[in-house]
Every structure is written in structure tokens, then in C-alpha cells.
Amino acid sequence: MRRVVMIVSAVTVIIFAALFYQYQKQQQDVAQLHQYQTVLYEKTEQLYEQAQDWQNPIQLTTQDSRLQGDYRVMADFILSYLTDNAEARNVYLRELKSIAWDQFLDVKRLDQDKKQNYQQTQSMLVNARSLAAQYQSQNEQRHAKALAEAEHLNIQTRLKQTLVESLKSQQDQDLYAVFELEQQILAKAEGLFSILKAHQWQAKNGQFFFYEEQPLKEFNRLYQEVTELNRKIEQIKQGHKAAVEAKL
């Protein structure tokens, strides 16, 4: 099963667009607002680029001397949150790689593991489920913590309200949509493994060769569903990449 590397959804500044729109009409701090927007665009572009290299930790300076006062506080808070989200995603990918999840449906590996009563494969499934549950739980905790901290930021009330509302809407972004699709892939992987365990097969020319027609049909059906889920993930990645690049 091929590993899906997601374009990190959190780097988008679209969820903060309301903030820009609301205060661009006010002349008292328009210069600092434009600088704030520029800094966010530049920093999120850096974050976007670094996040693609999921095998290495992200290193981003969230503070910027071009900003002052409330905008400096707010930018540091937002960028720190986005960086934490992006790094958490990459840690998750590194952990999946460490259990060889990208080799789960490798024919040669499964053929060898069959001789050991599929001990490695069963361990991989248990670990993948555990890592997914841990990642989801930590995401929820991080989001709740960010909301609580945003409520107590020492900035203007109007800015704080917009920031809090933006954080609340962030839960509906692509990051969560992709994770849900990945969990569907995990469920399909369990189904594919169940077919392999329950029926006779052999490795032939890098493919699974079943002795019976029915398990072959069922296996192919599930595999096509996995392919379709991967296609949907790729669509989200490409669509989001285009949206981010249009903003930057």
C-alpha cells in the first residue's frame, strides 16, 4: 500500500481571511495589518515548503521584528499553532514509516510473513491503529489547548474574537478530511488482510495469485476501493496546494 504524504492543510491562511477583510477598512492600523498579512504569507510559505520534507523536523522562526503589539502576538500564536500541527502530522508519518506501513501490501513481504503465520502483518495493523488513535487524540488536545490560550491572549477584544472563531472553524479543514480517508484505507487494509489469511494464495510475478475465483474478486474490489480513496486524497492535496499557492 503506497504511503500517502499529505500537503499539510494547516499552513493555509484562508481561515483568517475574515480578519483581513474586517480591518482593512480601518485606517488607524492598516499599515501594520498589511505587514501582518505579508508576514503570515511569507511564514506559511516557508512552513509549507518545510513540511513537504516530512522525514525531518520543521524549524520555523515564528516571531518577526516587522510586527509590533497585538499583531506580533497574534502572528506568533497562529504560526506556532500551525507549525505544531504540521510537525505533528510529519511525526505521525515518520512513525508509520518506522513500522513499514508503506510495505503493508508488498507481495514479497506477505509471502515471507505467511510462513510465520502473519505475525509481522498483524503487528503492523495493531501498531497502525494505535498510532492513528494517538495522533487523533493529540490533535484534539492541541486544538482545545489553542482555543483556551487564544481566549486569554493579551490583545484587543475584536482581534481575539475573530481569532477564536477562526480556530473553531479550522477543525473542518483538509487535514481532518484526509485523516478520515486514511482511516478508511486502514479499514480496507484490514479487509484485504482477512482475505489473504482465509484463502490460499501464492506470490506470482509480484502479484497475489488466488486458487479460487471468489476471494480474488473480493480482493480486487477492496483494492480498487483503496485506489479510489487514494485518488480522493490526492485531489484534496492538489486542490489545497493550488489554493495556498494562489494566496502566497
Disulfide bonds with the S-S distance in Angstrom:
none
